Amino acid sequence: MLETDFKHVLNLITLLANRNPRHRQTFGKFRDDVAHQMMQLMTATPERWESQVKQVRKAGQLDGIDDVPYKAIRELVANRKIKLATTTTLHAELELDTHEHLLEVMAQRRWCWVHADKTSGGFITSDHPVCLFSTPPKGLPALGYGMTGTTVYFPISPFLALCGEFDGPTHDLKADVFAVGSFNRRIVNSAHRQIYAANDKFVFFDHQDFLALLIF
């Protein structure tokens, strides 16, 4: 594949890694948790809440609102009935801001093409197709695309996939039914809600003994 074409593939991998429902859900929950902790502190006592209200009024952000009752607000906070919703626009802005940086990190990995044997059943994909795992597995999840000792797996088609490591091989690799099954297990484990396959002939192995088969 030409270098320009591979850049397009790398951009796609970065886009899918950066923009997906799971990451948005995680980020949204983090913002809501932080906001909840702040509200807990702000409503810890009636005096502290009154002080907060005075500051907000002084900033002109409560114009037209006569009363902000402490007991009602405290009850809402204590029962976690106040939620901070992250808008799609904010998600998109943050993803655009981080795309170039993540693309640069992805480009630093050494990528190799993995060709599935025609009798293997082929690779599958999912709604979270960019799979990040520790290499070799250490019992802990891989925490970031910039971490060494991790591998990124990405299926391109039923019989072609990409594998990227910071210190891995760059030559093409062949995957038999066992390696393909191990690859597909990673796809299944990484999926958010759905997996996709060309047909029902695919295989996957859910056993630690097969973890080394893709590390050729």
N, C-alpha and C positions, 0 to 999 in steps of 0.2 A: 504494500500500500504506500502511496506517495506521502511524503512528509506533511503536505498541506492537508491531505485527507485525514491523516492521523490526528492532526490538530483539531479537526472538526469532531472526531470521535472523543478526544480528550475533553473538549468543551461540553459535549453531551454528558460524559461521565460526571464532570464537575457540576453541571446543572442539576442532574438527577440526585447527586449526593447532597447538594445544598438545598434543593427545593423539593420537599416531600412532606406528606401529611404527618409523619412521625416526628420530624424535627420541629415542625410548626406546633404540634401538640406539646412537645417537651418545652419549647421556648415559651409558649403561652402559659403553661402551668407554672413555669419558673417565675414569670412576671406576676402572676396572680398570687403565688406564695409570698413573694417579696412585699407586694401591696398589702396582703393580709397581715403580715408581721408589723408593717408600719402602722396600719390601722389599730392593731392591738396596742401598740405603744401610745398612739395618739388618744385612745379612749381608755387608757389605764385608770384614770381618775377623772372626776368631773372638772377639777381645776385645770388639768392638763388639756382636756377637750376644749374648755372655754378659752384657754390661751391660744389654741390652734384656730378656733373660730375667729377670734379677734384679729389674728394675723391675716387670715383669708379675707375678712371684711375690709381690712385696711388696704389690701391689694385690689379691692373692688371686684372680687370674684363671687360675692354673695348678694349683689344688688337685686332687690326685689324679693329676697328671701328673709322673712322676719325672724324665724326661729329654726334652730337646728338642734332639736332636743337630744340631750346626752343619753338618756335611758333608752330611747328608741334606736339610736345609732349603735350604742354599746351592745344591745341585744342582737342587732343585725350582724355586727362583727363577731360576737361570741358564737353565734350559730352559723357563721360563714355564709350568710345570705347576700353578701356584697361580693360580686365577682368583677375582676378586671379582664375585659375581653380585648384580645389583641386583634387589630383589624388586618384584613388581607393586605391593605396598602402598606402597613408597617412591616408585615412579613416580607413583602416584595422589596421594600427599600433596604432592609437589612440583608436580604439575600443578594441583591445587586451590589451592595457595598463589599460583601465578602467573596464574591465570585472570582474576581481576578486574583486575590490572594490564594484562594483554594486551588485555582487552576495552576498557579505557579508551584504549589506544593505537589499537586498531582504530576506535573511535568518532571519533577525531580525523581520520581520513581522510575525504575527500570522495568519496562513493559515487555511482555512476550505474548505471542499468539498461541492459543491452545486449540488444537484441532481434534475434535471428537471422532472416534472410530465410527464408521457408518453402521456398525452392528451394535453400538452402545445405547441406542435409544435417543441420544442427543441431549443437549443442555436445555434446561427450562429457565424461565425468568419470572419476575414477580413485580409487585407494585413498589418494591424497594430493591431495585436490581443491583445497586452498587453496594457490594458486601465487603465489610472490613472485619478482618479477624486477626488475632495474634498468631504469630508463626515462630515456633510451634505453639499450639494452644497451651496456656499456662493456668487455666482455670479462671482467669479474669478477662473481662471484655476489653477489646481494643478501644482506647478512649479518643483517638484522634487520627486523622489522615496524615498528620505530620510526624507521627511516632514511628521510630525504627522498630524492627521486630514485628511488623504488621504486613499483611497482604491484602490487596484489593482485588476482588473477583468481579468480573463484569461479563455477562453473556451477550454476545453480539447477534448470534443466530443459533439455530439448533445444533450446528456443528462447528461453531467458531466462538471463542471466548477470549478475554484478555485477563492477564494476571500481572499485577504490578507490585514490586517490592523495591525497597531502597538499595538492597544489595543482592537482588535476585538475578536470574539469567535473562538474557535478551534474545536468545535463539528460540525458534519455534518449538513447541512441545506437542507430543501426541498423547491423547487420553483414551485409554481403553474403557470398558464398561465400568470397572471398579473406580477409576479416577473420575469418570463422568458422574457416577453415583455419589461419590464424595463431594464433588462440586455442587451437584444438585441439592445435597443435604444442606449445604451452606445457604443456598438460595432459599430453601424452605424455611430454615431457621431465621433468616433475615427478613422474610416477607412481613408486610404489615397486616394485610388481610387476604390477599389473593396471590395465587401463582398461576403462570400461564405456560402452556406447552403446545407444541405443534400437533401432538396426538396423545393417546393414553399409553404409549409404549415406553415412556421415560422411566428411568430407575433412580432411586436415591437410597443411600445407606445411612442409617442413623446409629453408627457405632464408632467409637474412638479408634478402633484398629485401622480404619480407613483414612484417618486424618493425614497420614504421611504420604498417601498415594498421589496427591496433587503437588507435592513438594519435590517431585521427580528427582 
